[in-house]
């Protein structure tokens, strides 16, 4: 089976893949706050970019997902790897005197931002995610499975390839990516009829 992996880092995927990263990370200029009590990390890329501009040690870190947590020292880990999970974790903490910093992608979902409004916080957009083809498009007739690692991967695939294929196994990493894929599939089914596909969420 030939597996097409569209995300940035295939090293954690359990099987060999054809790596075709369709996302490009574009760093943005930010100013690191002088003091803060909590750092929220909702992606591995945010940790890697933050490390470039803000040397450790850091105060208390909170992470969603084991992959993000693995890059940190003694983080608090959200019960599930979504912004909803981060909110659930934050609700267990005393944040009355907290100064929260959330380094993130400029394309991050707004849910956590809304939750943080009553608290002292600062949101820093560390990078943009852009869609690009790193080379000639792979021949999908040779591909049996396609791995999407983010909603941006889903959008990027459709932008580059024109449509989601009906005859491939479509694998999503994380529930947010799965929801994005399902939305596009629903739209496609309404226009072109049923898709034969399987979904597999890797956590």
N, CA and C atoms as a LAMMPS dump frame, in Angstrom:
ITEM: TIMESTEP
0
ITEM: NUMBER OF ATOMS
609
ITEM: BOX BOUNDS ff ff ff
-5.0000000000000000e+02 5.0000000000000000e+02
-5.0000000000000000e+02 5.0000000000000000e+02
-5.0000000000000000e+02 5.0000000000000000e+02
ITEM: ATOMS id mol type element x y z
1 1 1 N 0.847 -1.204 0
2 1 2 C 0 0 0
3 1 3 C 0.879 1.249 0
4 2 1 N 0.633 2.177 -0.918
5 2 2 C 1.347 3.445 -0.944
6 2 3 C 0.508 4.495 -0.222
7 3 1 N 1.121 5.116 0.785
8 3 2 C 0.429 6.094 1.624
9 3 3 C 0.996 7.479 1.336
10 4 1 N 0.127 8.413 1.01
11 4 2 C 0.525 9.797 0.755
12 4 3 C 0.305 10.605 2.028
13 5 1 N 1.387 11.143 2.586
14 5 2 C 1.337 11.901 3.844
15 5 3 C 1.533 13.377 3.523
16 6 1 N 0.545 14.208 3.861
17 6 2 C 0.54 15.61 3.443
18 6 3 C 1.068 16.583 4.497
19 7 1 N 1.23 16.13 5.735
20 7 2 C 1.659 17.018 6.803
21 7 3 C 3.16 17.265 6.791
22 8 1 N 3.627 17.998 7.798
23 8 2 C 5.028 18.423 7.827
24 8 3 C 5.974 17.35 8.352
25 9 1 N 5.53 16.519 9.291
26 9 2 C 6.439 15.588 9.951
27 9 3 C 5.849 14.178 9.965
28 10 1 N 6.304 13.313 9.071
29 10 2 C 5.761 11.951 9.029
30 10 3 C 6.446 10.979 9.986
31 11 1 N 7.378 11.452 10.801
32 11 2 C 8.207 10.548 11.604
33 11 3 C 7.403 9.757 12.615
34 12 1 N 6.27 10.304 13.064
35 12 2 C 5.466 9.606 14.068
36 12 3 C 4.423 8.686 13.444
37 13 1 N 4.276 8.717 12.133
38 13 2 C 3.281 7.856 11.508
39 13 3 C 3.778 6.416 11.546
40 14 1 N 2.908 5.448 11.853
41 14 2 C 3.379 4.08 12.13
42 14 3 C 3.803 3.275 10.903
43 15 1 N 3.61 3.802 9.687
44 15 2 C 3.978 3.054 8.488
45 15 3 C 4.773 3.937 7.535
46 16 1 N 5.558 3.334 6.651
47 16 2 C 6.294 4.122 5.642
48 16 3 C 5.326 4.881 4.742
49 17 1 N 5.72 6.088 4.349
50 17 2 C 4.833 6.932 3.562
51 17 3 C 5.595 7.599 2.428
52 18 1 N 4.834 8.077 1.452
53 18 2 C 5.34 9.026 0.465
54 18 3 C 5.052 10.405 1.026
55 19 1 N 6.114 11.127 1.4
56 19 2 C 5.931 12.418 2.07
57 19 3 C 5.852 13.521 1.028
58 20 1 N 4.701 14.193 1.007
59 20 2 C 4.495 15.313 0.088
60 20 3 C 3.866 16.45 0.893
61 21 1 N 4.699 17.229 1.614
62 21 2 C 4.171 18.279 2.497
63 21 3 C 3.599 19.439 1.707
64 22 1 N 2.317 19.693 1.866
65 22 2 C 1.674 20.754 1.078
66 22 3 C 1.494 22.041 1.885
67 23 1 N 2.04 22.069 3.093
68 23 2 C 1.952 23.269 3.927
69 23 3 C 3.336 23.856 4.135
70 24 1 N 3.405 25.164 4.124
71 24 2 C 4.649 25.889 4.37
72 24 3 C 4.454 26.794 5.582
73 25 1 N 5.38 26.707 6.533
74 25 2 C 5.335 27.541 7.729
75 25 3 C 6.079 28.849 7.45
76 26 1 N 5.385 29.964 7.635
77 26 2 C 5.975 31.287 7.411
78 26 3 C 5.998 32.034 8.748
79 27 1 N 7.168 32.165 9.388
80 27 2 C 7.24 32.832 10.695
81 27 3 C 6.804 34.293 10.619
82 28 1 N 6.202 34.759 11.7
83 28 2 C 5.801 36.155 11.824
84 28 3 C 6.643 36.799 12.927
85 29 1 N 6.798 38.098 12.867
86 29 2 C 7.557 38.821 13.875
87 29 3 C 6.664 39.113 15.083
88 30 1 N 7.105 38.714 16.264
89 30 2 C 6.35 38.961 17.495
90 30 3 C 7.3 39.433 18.58
91 31 1 N 6.731 40.063 19.593
92 31 2 C 7.493 40.504 20.768
93 31 3 C 7.126 39.641 21.955
94 32 1 N 8.116 39.029 22.562
95 32 2 C 7.866 38.151 23.703
96 32 3 C 7.559 39 24.931
97 33 1 N 6.461 38.715 25.648
98 33 2 C 6.132 39.487 26.851
99 33 3 C 7.218 39.361 27.913
100 34 1 N 7.322 40.387 28.749
101 34 2 C 8.341 40.379 29.802
102 34 3 C 8.055 39.336 30.873
103 35 1 N 6.791 39.133 31.198
104 35 2 C 6.45 38.186 32.261
105 35 3 C 5.103 37.544 31.965
106 36 1 N 4.985 36.294 32.361
107 36 2 C 3.738 35.559 32.222
108 36 3 C 3.805 34.332 33.12
109 37 1 N 2.671 33.772 33.411
110 37 2 C 2.599 32.642 34.349
111 37 3 C 2.263 31.322 33.669
112 38 1 N 1.582 31.379 32.531
113 38 2 C 1.149 30.159 31.851
114 38 3 C 1.382 30.292 30.339
115 39 1 N 1.892 29.227 29.743
116 39 2 C 2.068 29.148 28.296
117 39 3 C 1.154 28.051 27.756
118 40 1 N 0.337 28.392 26.78
119 40 2 C -0.56 27.41 26.178
120 40 3 C -0.009 27.005 24.819
121 41 1 N 0.137 25.711 24.606
122 41 2 C 0.62 25.219 23.312
123 41 3 C -0.422 24.284 22.713
124 42 1 N -0.881 24.637 21.52
125 42 2 C -1.896 23.837 20.846
126 42 3 C -1.36 23.16 19.592
127 43 1 N -0.053 23.204 19.382
128 43 2 C 0.565 22.493 18.255
129 43 3 C 2.053 22.343 18.502
130 44 1 N 2.642 21.339 17.855
131 44 2 C 4.08 21.139 17.943
132 44 3 C 4.827 22.293 17.282
133 45 1 N 4.307 22.797 16.166
134 45 2 C 4.972 23.901 15.482
135 45 3 C 5.069 25.132 16.371
136 46 1 N 4.05 25.381 17.188
137 46 2 C 4.095 26.533 18.09
138 46 3 C 5.229 26.387 19.105
139 47 1 N 5.426 25.172 19.626
140 47 2 C 6.526 24.946 20.562
141 47 3 C 7.864 25.206 19.872
142 48 1 N 8.028 24.659 18.687
143 48 2 C 9.299 24.808 17.974
144 48 3 C 9.595 26.264 17.645
145 49 1 N 8.593 27.02 17.216
146 49 2 C 8.799 28.435 16.885
147 49 3 C 9.042 29.259 18.145
148 50 1 N 8.316 28.95 19.214
149 50 2 C 8.494 29.686 20.471
150 50 3 C 9.898 29.485 21.021
151 51 1 N 10.395 28.273 20.887
152 51 2 C 11.745 27.984 21.391
153 51 3 C 12.796 28.828 20.672
154 52 1 N 12.531 29.2 19.439
155 52 2 C 13.48 30.012 18.679
156 52 3 C 13.561 31.448 19.182
157 53 1 N 12.485 31.945 19.784
158 53 2 C 12.456 33.364 20.176
159 53 3 C 12.418 33.587 21.678
160 54 1 N 12.125 32.546 22.453
161 54 2 C 11.993 32.701 23.908
162 54 3 C 12.741 31.569 24.604
163 55 1 N 13.97 31.802 25.019
164 55 2 C 14.748 30.728 25.641
165 55 3 C 14.133 30.256 26.955
166 56 1 N 14.304 28.977 27.216
167 56 2 C 13.853 28.418 28.487
168 56 3 C 14.792 28.891 29.604
169 57 1 N 14.373 28.783 30.88
170 57 2 C 13.169 28.109 31.367
171 57 3 C 11.901 28.929 31.165
172 58 1 N 10.782 28.204 31.053
173 58 2 C 9.478 28.818 30.906
174 58 3 C 8.645 28.548 32.155
175 59 1 N 7.606 29.319 32.374
176 59 2 C 6.698 29.015 33.491
177 59 3 C 5.848 27.795 33.153
178 60 1 N 4.759 27.62 33.858
179 60 2 C 3.902 26.456 33.647
180 60 3 C 3.422 26.365 32.203
181 61 1 N 3.624 25.201 31.589
182 61 2 C 3.176 24.988 30.219
183 61 3 C 1.981 24.042 30.203
184 62 1 N 1.073 24.29 29.268
185 62 2 C -0.09 23.448 29.058
186 62 3 C -0.089 23.032 27.594
187 63 1 N -0.435 21.784 27.321
188 63 2 C -0.342 21.272 25.96
189 63 3 C -1.568 20.449 25.601
190 64 1 N -1.899 20.467 24.311
191 64 2 C -2.888 19.522 23.81
192 64 3 C -2.157 18.475 22.987
193 65 1 N -2.424 17.204 23.293
194 65 2 C -1.835 16.113 22.532
195 65 3 C -0.488 15.663 23.072
196 66 1 N -0.265 14.359 23.019
197 66 2 C 0.988 13.795 23.516
198 66 3 C 2.182 14.252 22.684
199 67 1 N 1.982 14.435 21.378
200 67 2 C 3.099 14.848 20.523
201 67 3 C 3.595 16.234 20.909
202 68 1 N 2.679 17.153 21.195
203 68 2 C 3.071 18.499 21.629
204 68 3 C 3.683 18.45 23.018
205 69 1 N 3.061 17.68 23.907
206 69 2 C 3.567 17.577 25.278
207 69 3 C 4.971 16.997 25.323
208 70 1 N 5.301 16.115 24.382
209 70 2 C 6.614 15.473 24.382
210 70 3 C 7.75 16.462 24.165
211 71 1 N 7.448 17.639 23.635
212 71 2 C 8.473 18.664 23.398
213 71 3 C 8.683 19.563 24.615
214 72 1 N 7.898 19.361 25.681
215 72 2 C 7.906 20.252 26.835
216 72 3 C 8.379 19.525 28.087
217 73 1 N 8.77 20.3 29.086
218 73 2 C 9.176 19.737 30.374
219 73 3 C 8.023 19.841 31.355
220 74 1 N 7.539 18.704 31.802
221 74 2 C 6.485 18.616 32.825
222 74 3 C 5.262 19.474 32.494
223 75 1 N 4.704 19.343 31.313
224 75 2 C 3.507 20.132 30.998
225 75 3 C 2.264 19.54 31.64
226 76 1 N 1.257 20.372 31.795
227 76 2 C -0.086 19.866 32.056
228 76 3 C -0.693 19.539 30.697
229 77 1 N -1.333 18.378 30.603
230 77 2 C -1.823 17.909 29.307
231 77 3 C -3.347 17.903 29.31
232 78 1 N -3.914 18.505 28.291
233 78 2 C -5.37 18.552 28.157
234 78 3 C -5.924 17.136 28.046
235 79 1 N -7.132 16.904 28.541
236 79 2 C -7.694 15.549 28.524
237 79 3 C -7.961 15.019 27.119
238 80 1 N -8.111 15.898 26.146
239 80 2 C -8.196 15.475 24.746
240 80 3 C -7.587 16.573 23.89
241 81 1 N -7.112 16.16 22.708
242 81 2 C -6.206 17.003 21.923
243 81 3 C -6.941 17.964 21.003
244 82 1 N -7.713 18.841 21.612
245 82 2 C -8.405 19.899 20.884
246 82 3 C -8.422 21.142 21.764
247 83 1 N -8.826 22.268 21.193
248 83 2 C -8.993 23.474 22.012
249 83 3 C -10.043 23.251 23.092
250 84 1 N -11.046 22.448 22.808
251 84 2 C -12.043 22.134 23.835
252 84 3 C -11.383 21.444 25.029
253 85 1 N -10.418 20.567 24.735
254 85 2 C -9.688 19.917 25.818
255 85 3 C -8.846 20.892 26.612
256 86 1 N -8.212 21.86 25.932
257 86 2 C -7.434 22.881 26.633
258 86 3 C -8.336 23.71 27.549
259 87 1 N -9.514 24.053 27.08
260 87 2 C -10.457 24.819 27.896
261 87 3 C -10.855 24.021 29.132
262 88 1 N -11.092 22.734 28.95
263 88 2 C -11.45 21.893 30.096
264 88 3 C -10.32 21.866 31.12
265 89 1 N -9.074 21.791 30.642
266 89 2 C -7.928 21.819 31.554
267 89 3 C -7.835 23.156 32.272
268 90 1 N -7.988 24.254 31.564
269 90 2 C -7.904 25.584 32.17
270 90 3 C -8.968 25.78 33.247
271 91 1 N -10.104 25.176 33.075
272 91 2 C -11.188 25.311 34.059
273 91 3 C -10.85 24.656 35.392
274 92 1 N -9.84 23.795 35.405
275 92 2 C -9.436 23.157 36.664
276 92 3 C -8.411 23.99 37.423
277 93 1 N -7.939 25.098 36.828
278 93 2 C -6.873 25.898 37.426
279 93 3 C -7.408 27.197 38.01
280 94 1 N -6.693 27.699 39.019
281 94 2 C -6.988 29.018 39.575
282 94 3 C -6.261 30.057 38.717
283 95 1 N -7.008 30.8 37.928
284 95 2 C -6.425 31.746 36.973
285 95 3 C -6.638 33.205 37.389
286 96 1 N -7.008 33.428 38.63
287 96 2 C -7.323 34.799 39.047
288 96 3 C -6.132 35.737 38.912
289 97 1 N -4.937 35.26 39.204
290 97 2 C -3.736 36.099 39.093
291 97 3 C -2.852 35.667 37.925
292 98 1 N -3.404 34.904 37.024
293 98 2 C -2.611 34.369 35.916
294 98 3 C -2.351 35.425 34.845
295 99 1 N -1.231 35.293 34.182
296 99 2 C -0.92 36.052 32.969
297 99 3 C -0.601 35.015 31.899
298 100 1 N -1.56 34.793 31.027
299 100 2 C -1.511 33.679 30.081
300 100 3 C -0.997 34.162 28.724
301 101 1 N -0.112 33.376 28.141
302 101 2 C 0.355 33.643 26.781
303 101 3 C 0.028 32.42 25.926
304 102 1 N -0.575 32.689 24.769
305 102 2 C -0.898 31.61 23.831
306 102 3 C -0.177 31.858 22.516
307 103 1 N 0.993 31.248 22.29
308 103 2 C 1.666 31.331 20.994
309 103 3 C 0.99 30.341 20.046
310 104 1 N 0.637 30.778 18.838
311 104 2 C -0.203 29.924 17.997
312 104 3 C 0.012 30.212 16.509
313 105 1 N -0.633 29.412 15.704
314 105 2 C -0.74 29.683 14.275
315 105 3 C -1.749 30.802 14.051
316 106 1 N -1.496 31.631 13.054
317 106 2 C -2.45 32.687 12.723
318 106 3 C -3.764 32.11 12.217
319 107 1 N -3.763 30.819 11.844
320 107 2 C -4.972 30.172 11.365
321 107 3 C -5.699 29.374 12.446
322 108 1 N -5.327 29.579 13.702
323 108 2 C -5.935 28.807 14.786
324 108 3 C -7.431 29.083 14.908
325 109 1 N -8.153 28.088 15.363
326 109 2 C -9.584 28.257 15.627
327 109 3 C -9.784 29.296 16.735
328 110 1 N -10.917 30.015 16.748
329 110 2 C -11.123 31.115 17.699
330 110 3 C -11.703 30.691 19.044
331 111 1 N -12.025 29.415 19.227
332 111 2 C -12.74 28.994 20.436
333 111 3 C -11.976 29.328 21.707
334 112 1 N -10.714 28.992 21.772
335 112 2 C -9.905 29.244 22.966
336 112 3 C -9.734 30.739 23.191
337 113 1 N -9.601 31.494 22.127
338 113 2 C -9.483 32.948 22.236
339 113 3 C -10.702 33.538 22.944
340 114 1 N -11.874 33.055 22.627
341 114 2 C -13.104 33.532 23.271
342 114 3 C -13.09 33.175 24.756
343 115 1 N -12.664 31.957 25.073
344 115 2 C -12.629 31.532 26.471
345 115 3 C -11.69 32.404 27.302
346 116 1 N -10.578 32.846 26.726
347 116 2 C -9.558 33.586 27.477
348 116 3 C -9.936 35.04 27.748
349 117 1 N -10.974 35.552 27.144
350 117 2 C -11.287 36.978 27.247
351 117 3 C -11.426 37.492 28.68
352 118 1 N -11.999 36.743 29.622
353 118 2 C -12.117 37.279 30.993
354 118 3 C -10.8 37.311 31.768
355 119 1 N -9.758 36.693 31.238
356 119 2 C -8.497 36.557 31.967
357 119 3 C -7.405 37.444 31.339
358 120 1 N -6.404 37.756 32.163
359 120 2 C -5.242 38.483 31.637
360 120 3 C -4.49 37.552 30.687
361 121 1 N -4.425 37.921 29.433
362 121 2 C -3.796 37.027 28.459
363 121 3 C -3.268 37.816 27.276
364 122 1 N -2.396 37.169 26.524
365 122 2 C -1.871 37.737 25.291
366 122 3 C -1.771 36.62 24.264
367 123 1 N -2.291 36.866 23.076
368 123 2 C -2.228 35.911 21.982
369 123 3 C -1.179 36.375 20.985
370 124 1 N -0.269 35.483 20.64
371 124 2 C 0.815 35.812 19.717
372 124 3 C 0.73 34.893 18.506
373 125 1 N 0.457 35.472 17.355
374 125 2 C 0.451 34.699 16.117
375 125 3 C 1.892 34.518 15.651
376 126 1 N 2.438 33.33 15.861
377 126 2 C 3.844 33.068 15.582
378 126 3 C 4.131 32.83 14.109
379 127 1 N 3.145 32.278 13.405
380 127 2 C 3.411 31.907 12.014
381 127 3 C 2.118 31.788 11.236
382 128 1 N 2.247 31.939 9.928
383 128 2 C 1.173 31.646 8.993
384 128 3 C 1.42 30.272 8.383
385 129 1 N 0.351 29.653 7.931
386 129 2 C 0.453 28.397 7.19
387 129 3 C -0.01 28.647 5.769
388 130 1 N 0.873 28.415 4.819
389 130 2 C 0.541 28.627 3.422
390 130 3 C 0.561 27.295 2.668
391 131 1 N -0.25 27.204 1.645
392 131 2 C -0.342 26.003 0.825
393 131 3 C 0.613 26.131 -0.349
394 132 1 N 1.378 25.093 -0.572
395 132 2 C 2.285 25.105 -1.712
396 132 3 C 2.535 23.679 -2.178
397 133 1 N 2.858 23.521 -3.451
398 133 2 C 3.26 22.228 -4.004
399 133 3 C 4.782 22.16 -3.984
400 134 1 N 5.382 21.235 -3.225
401 134 2 C 6.845 21.173 -3.151
402 134 3 C 7.493 20.589 -4.398
403 135 1 N 6.698 20.136 -5.329
404 135 2 C 7.218 19.557 -6.556
405 135 3 C 6.061 19.07 -7.403
406 136 1 N 6.321 18.31 -8.462
407 136 2 C 5.228 17.773 -9.276
408 136 3 C 4.235 16.997 -8.425
409 137 1 N 2.96 17.138 -8.721
410 137 2 C 1.941 16.451 -7.937
411 137 3 C 2.098 14.937 -8.068
412 138 1 N 1.969 14.213 -6.955
413 138 2 C 2.043 12.746 -7.039
414 138 3 C 0.924 12.182 -7.912
415 139 1 N 1.192 11.051 -8.515
416 139 2 C 0.199 10.349 -9.323
417 139 3 C -0.736 9.588 -8.387
418 140 1 N -1.948 10.069 -8.25
419 140 2 C -2.873 9.455 -7.293
420 140 3 C -3.295 8.052 -7.688
421 141 1 N -3.095 7.672 -8.925
422 141 2 C -3.44 6.301 -9.299
423 141 3 C -2.535 5.295 -8.592
424 142 1 N -1.39 5.773 -8.092
425 142 2 C -0.459 4.908 -7.378
426 142 3 C -0.649 4.974 -5.86
427 143 1 N -1.623 5.753 -5.412
428 143 2 C -1.837 5.992 -3.988
429 143 3 C -3.081 5.245 -3.513
430 144 1 N -2.984 4.585 -2.376
431 144 2 C -4.135 3.883 -1.8
432 144 3 C -4.698 4.587 -0.57
433 145 1 N -3.871 5.341 0.122
434 145 2 C -4.309 6.023 1.343
435 145 3 C -3.716 7.425 1.356
436 146 1 N -4.504 8.41 1.829
437 146 2 C -4.045 9.791 1.948
438 146 3 C -4.222 10.225 3.397
439 147 1 N -3.166 10.772 4
440 147 2 C -3.19 11.175 5.405
441 147 3 C -3.249 12.695 5.489
442 148 1 N -4.299 13.197 6.144
443 148 2 C -4.495 14.627 6.37
444 148 3 C -4.201 14.915 7.841
445 149 1 N -3.322 15.874 8.111
446 149 2 C -2.913 16.157 9.489
447 149 3 C -3.558 17.406 10.079
448 150 1 N -4.288 18.171 9.283
449 150 2 C -4.91 19.403 9.764
450 150 3 C -5.988 19.825 8.774
451 151 1 N -6.908 20.695 9.186
452 151 2 C -7.867 21.241 8.225
453 151 3 C -7.188 21.949 7.055
454 152 1 N -6.04 22.582 7.299
455 152 2 C -5.315 23.232 6.207
456 152 3 C -4.851 22.217 5.168
457 153 1 N -4.5 21.011 5.62
458 153 2 C -4.117 19.957 4.671
459 153 3 C -5.298 19.576 3.782
460 154 1 N -6.481 19.509 4.367
461 154 2 C -7.666 19.171 3.579
462 154 3 C -7.913 20.24 2.525
463 155 1 N -7.891 21.512 2.96
464 155 2 C -8.112 22.611 2.013
465 155 3 C -7.014 22.651 0.95
466 156 1 N -5.775 22.429 1.384
467 156 2 C -4.666 22.475 0.447
468 156 3 C -4.743 21.369 -0.594
469 157 1 N -5.145 20.176 -0.162
470 157 2 C -5.262 19.071 -1.106
471 157 3 C -6.288 19.401 -2.189
472 158 1 N -7.432 19.917 -1.775
473 158 2 C -8.476 20.254 -2.744
474 158 3 C -8.001 21.373 -3.67
475 159 1 N -7.26 22.333 -3.122
476 159 2 C -6.745 23.429 -3.95
477 159 3 C -5.765 22.915 -5
478 160 1 N -4.907 21.974 -4.616
479 160 2 C -3.879 21.489 -5.524
480 160 3 C -4.38 20.397 -6.471
481 161 1 N -5.227 19.521 -5.96
482 161 2 C -5.655 18.365 -6.75
483 161 3 C -7.051 18.534 -7.349
484 162 1 N -7.803 19.538 -6.891
485 162 2 C -9.106 19.819 -7.478
486 162 3 C -10.283 19.214 -6.767
487 163 1 N -10.12 18.055 -6.149
488 163 2 C -11.236 17.395 -5.471
489 163 3 C -10.702 16.259 -4.623
490 164 1 N -11.519 15.789 -3.701
491 164 2 C -11.18 14.608 -2.932
492 164 3 C -11.464 13.36 -3.767
493 165 1 N -10.554 12.404 -3.778
494 165 2 C -10.791 11.181 -4.563
495 165 3 C -11.827 10.287 -3.893
496 166 1 N -12.577 9.584 -4.697
497 166 2 C -13.61 8.691 -4.17
498 166 3 C -13.085 7.288 -3.854
499 167 1 N -11.933 6.937 -4.401
500 167 2 C -11.482 5.545 -4.34
501 167 3 C -10.262 5.355 -3.44
502 168 1 N -10.028 6.29 -2.507
503 168 2 C -8.875 6.193 -1.621
504 168 3 C -9.338 6.098 -0.169
505 169 1 N -8.478 5.514 0.641
506 169 2 C -8.7 5.574 2.085
507 169 3 C -8.239 6.934 2.571
508 170 1 N -9.129 7.671 3.227
509 170 2 C -8.81 9.015 3.712
510 170 3 C -8.633 8.944 5.223
511 171 1 N -7.429 9.229 5.682
512 171 2 C -7.091 9.127 7.098
513 171 3 C -6.889 10.519 7.67
514 172 1 N -7.507 10.787 8.808
515 172 2 C -7.347 12.079 9.468
516 172 3 C -6.677 11.894 10.815
517 173 1 N -5.811 12.813 11.165
518 173 2 C -5.17 12.811 12.48
519 173 3 C -5.862 13.878 13.322
520 174 1 N -6.648 13.433 14.281
521 174 2 C -7.341 14.343 15.185
522 174 3 C -8.773 14.628 14.767
523 175 1 N -9.637 14.869 15.74
524 175 2 C -11.059 15.084 15.462
525 175 3 C -11.356 16.36 14.702
526 176 1 N -10.56 17.409 14.874
527 176 2 C -10.811 18.667 14.156
528 176 3 C -10.548 18.466 12.663
529 177 1 N -9.486 17.739 12.339
530 177 2 C -9.205 17.436 10.936
531 177 3 C -10.299 16.542 10.364
532 178 1 N -10.755 15.586 11.145
533 178 2 C -11.83 14.713 10.682
534 178 3 C -13.089 15.525 10.359
535 179 1 N -13.426 16.468 11.231
536 179 2 C -14.62 17.291 11.003
537 179 3 C -14.487 18.107 9.725
538 180 1 N -13.288 18.657 9.492
539 180 2 C -13.064 19.44 8.263
540 180 3 C -13.211 18.568 7.033
541 181 1 N -12.651 17.359 7.085
542 181 2 C -12.761 16.452 5.948
543 181 3 C -14.216 16.072 5.691
544 182 1 N -14.943 15.796 6.756
545 182 2 C -16.349 15.42 6.607
546 182 3 C -17.167 16.547 5.977
547 183 1 N -16.85 17.78 6.323
548 183 2 C -17.567 18.912 5.73
549 183 3 C -17.359 18.96 4.216
550 184 1 N -16.12 18.774 3.779
551 184 2 C -15.845 18.794 2.338
552 184 3 C -16.495 17.599 1.642
553 185 1 N -16.483 16.449 2.295
554 185 2 C -17.091 15.263 1.689
555 185 3 C -18.596 15.443 1.556
556 186 1 N -19.217 16.02 2.562
557 186 2 C -20.652 16.264 2.497
558 186 3 C -21 17.171 1.333
559 187 1 N -20.22 18.232 1.15
560 187 2 C -20.447 19.137 0.023
561 187 3 C -20.265 18.407 -1.301
562 188 1 N -19.231 17.574 -1.376
563 188 2 C -18.968 16.849 -2.615
564 188 3 C -20.076 15.842 -2.903
565 189 1 N -20.581 15.183 -1.884
566 189 2 C -21.665 14.229 -2.081
567 189 3 C -22.926 14.915 -2.593
568 190 1 N -23.164 16.103 -2.089
569 190 2 C -24.348 16.836 -2.545
570 190 3 C -24.251 17.192 -4.026
571 191 1 N -23.02 17.389 -4.513
572 191 2 C -22.834 17.766 -5.929
573 191 3 C -22.659 16.562 -6.839
574 192 1 N -21.944 15.535 -6.347
575 192 2 C -21.511 14.475 -7.245
576 192 3 C -21.985 13.083 -6.836
577 193 1 N -22.756 12.958 -5.77
578 193 2 C -23.206 11.645 -5.353
579 193 3 C -22.31 11.049 -4.282
580 194 1 N -22.655 9.845 -3.797
581 194 2 C -21.962 9.251 -2.653
582 194 3 C -20.482 8.989 -2.908
583 195 1 N -19.689 9.168 -1.862
584 195 2 C -18.278 8.826 -1.89
585 195 3 C -18.099 7.5 -1.158
586 196 1 N -17.276 6.641 -1.714
587 196 2 C -16.88 5.447 -0.982
588 196 3 C -15.59 5.73 -0.258
589 197 1 N -15.637 5.92 1.06
590 197 2 C -14.416 6.264 1.793
591 197 3 C -14.491 5.707 3.2
592 198 1 N -13.325 5.612 3.802
593 198 2 C -13.22 5.218 5.198
594 198 3 C -12.452 6.293 5.954
595 199 1 N -12.858 6.511 7.176
596 199 2 C -12.165 7.501 7.998
597 199 3 C -11.474 6.785 9.154
598 200 1 N -10.311 7.238 9.485
599 200 2 C -9.556 6.659 10.581
600 200 3 C -8.905 7.799 11.341
601 201 1 N -9.294 8.001 12.6
602 201 2 C -8.742 9.096 13.391
603 201 3 C -7.594 8.582 14.226
604 202 1 N -6.403 9.132 14.027
605 202 2 C -5.232 8.78 14.809
606 202 3 C -5.018 9.846 15.861
607 203 1 N -4.863 9.465 17.097
608 203 2 C -4.714 10.416 18.183
609 203 3 C -3.263 10.499 18.628
